[in-house]
């Protein structure tokens, strides 16, 4: 998985476990695409301070994932539901049409909830 996508997903799942300051800085640098220098100027700290905070937060988020596996489970469930949806789309015959329609709707609801 691309690093920025991975960091974004980790932040989405575990961001509330961070302090407000950590959320703001990490969000600005990683999600908001602010450079370290721009973030340093905005928060009144050194560029190295921002770099260290981003690295530390990234490590915390990865640590949460290694213990809780929420992102891993999310991706697994989403993949399985998408596979079911694909199989429904590929099925044919009038007898299956109604049942696959119900399954398709259930898959869509699950995917929307994820």
Secondary structure by P-SEA (a helix, b strand, c coil): ccaaaaaaaaaaaccccccaaaaaaaaaaccccccaaaaaaaacccaaaaaaaaaaaaaaaaaaaaccaaaaaaaaaaaaaaaaaaaaaacccccaaaaaaaaaaaaaaaaaac
